[in-house]
C-alpha cells in the first residue's frame, strides 16, 4: 500500500510494534543518559518542598503526579492531529514522525523543561530564559505563552463541547468523576486515610461512573449528532436554543456547552491543587491508561486470536502514502512542513513545556521522578497518538476533509471496533473511548487556565510561593487595577476565558486550530532554545546537541509552515486571488498578520539565545553561571 489506489491488507499491529520498539529504546537508553547528563539527584530539595504553601507548591506521590501530568498534556490535539495527517498524507509518514520524533525530540523537550524548572524554583520557561538573555526576552516569551494559553482554552473547550454533543454519555460521566475527585481529595488530604485502599475504591467508582454516563446521557439542548435519536439523552433546556451565541454555526447544544466548560475551567483553576487537580487527574489517569493501554492490548489480542468484530487491518480508504501534496478530497497541502505541524502534540508540543515548568515542577517530590514523569509522560502521549492513528486505520476515512469534526467520531468508532476484541459490544466501547477523550480534554483545559495565571504572575512580578486574589488594587488607578485583575487567582480566569469564548462563538474554529498548531509548535522550539541556553550557561562543557538539534529542526519547520500559511494560503490565495471575501477576508488578514508576528517573535528570541550561547562559549565558560538552587 505505497500509493493511493494500490492497497494491501496491512494489520494495524505493525504500527503498535514500530512505536513500542522505538519508545522502549528511547526510555531505557536515552532517558537514562539524559537523567545523568542533567545530574538529577533525589537528595536535592525540590521547589515543592522548599515553597510548600498548601495551594500551588505541594509535594505529590509519583503515581499521583504522573496522573496529573499525563492527563494535563494529553488533550485532543494528539488525537485530532494524527488522524488528520493520516487521512491527508497516509499512515506511514504519520507513524514515522510519531515513532522517531517523539523519543528524540518531544520527550527530550518535556524532560529538560521540567528539569530546568526544578533548578529555577519551579518557574516557567519565560523566567528561565530571562535569567540569561534579559527581561526583554522573558517578557516576550511569557506574553507569547499567555496568548497561546488563550488559544488552547478556546480550542479545547470547543472540542469538549463537540464530544458532549456527539456523545452525551460523556457529559454525565464527567460530572460523576469530578464529584468523585472532590471526595477523594478530602479522603487523602483532610482525613489522611490509606492511599491504596482509597485508590481501589475510588477508581472502581470512576469506572462505575462510565456505566452511569451510558445509562443516563445528558444534553443541554437536543443533540445534533446522527446517533442522538438512538440514545435518548435527558435534555435540560427546552426550545431550539437559537438564542445561544454561536448556535447558528456550531449548533445549540455544542454552543451551550462551551461556556459551561470554560466556567468549570475557571473555577477549577482557582481551587488549591489538592482540592480537585491532583485527585481528579490521578483518578482519571486510570481511565486514560485503560483507554490507551486497553486499545493497544486489544489490537494484539484481536490480531492473534481473531476475536474482534472485524479484521484489524487498515481500511482501503486509508493509503500508506498519498504523495507529497496529499489527497484532493482532504485538501492539497505540502507534506513538508505541514505534516509536522498537523500532528503536533503526538510528537512534540510547546504546551507541555508550560505544564512541565508550571504545575508539575511545583509538585515534584524528588528530582529523579522527572525522568518517568517528563520523558515517560510524553511517550505516553505518543502512544495516544498511535492509538488515534490505529482507530483511523480501522474506521477508515470517507469524509471530504479532515479536522476536528471528522476526527472525533473516527476515534470513538474505530476504538469501539478494536475493543470488541475483549468481547465488549461496540455500543459500549465507542462511548467509553469518547469518555477517555473528554477526560484528557477537561484536565488540559483547566490546567491551561491555571498556567495562564502563572504566566501573568511572572509578567507582573509576583514572588514565588505567594498568591493574589485579584481584588487587592482594584480602584487604585487604571494600571494597578489591570495588573491586579490580570494576576488574581479569581480574576485571571476571566481575563483568559472571555477572549477565548469570543473567538469560539465566531464559528471560525478552523482558524483557531491553525493558530493553535502554529503557536504550539513555535513554543516548543522556544522551550528547546531555553533549555539550550540554560545548559550553555550552567557548564561550558555540557553538550548542546540533545536540545540544540531538535530546536533548530523545529524552528525551521515552524517558520516555513507559518510562512506558507501566511504568504501562500492567505496573502496569495485568499487576498490577491480573491479566494476570500467579507468575514473570510478579514480572517485571512488576521491569520497572516499573526503568523508573521509569531515568526518574527521566534527569530528574535533565537537571535538573543544564539548571542548568549556564543558569548558564553567564546569566553571558555568564564561568564557561565550555574543557576543556584536557592
Secondary structure by P-SEA (a helix, b strand, c coil): cccccccccccaaaaaaaaaaaaaaaaacaaaaaaaaaccccccccccccccccccbbbbcaaaaaaaaaaaaccaaaaaaaaaaaaaccaaaaaaaaaccccccaaaaaaaaaaaaaacccccaaaaaaacccaaaaaaaaaaaaaaaaaaaaaaaaaaaaaaaacaaaaaaaaaaaaaaaaaaaaccccccccaaaaaaaaaaaaaaaaaaaabbbbccccccccccccccccccccccccccccccccaaaaaaaaaaaaaaaaaaaccccccaaaaaaaaaaaaaaaaaaaaaaaaaaaacccccccccccccccccccccccccccccccccaaaaaaccccccaaaaaaaaccccccccccccccccaaaaaaaaaaaaaaaaaaaaaaccccccccaaaaaaaaaaaaaaaaccccccaaaaaaaaaaaaaaaaaaaaaaaaaaaaaaaaaaacccccccccccccccccaaaaaaaaaacccccccccaaaaaaaaaccaaaaaaaaaaaaaaaaaaaaaaaaaaaaaaacccccccccaaaaaaaaaaaaaaaaaaccccccccccccccccaaaaaaaaaaaaaaaaaaaaaaaaaaaaaaaaaaaaaaccccccccccc
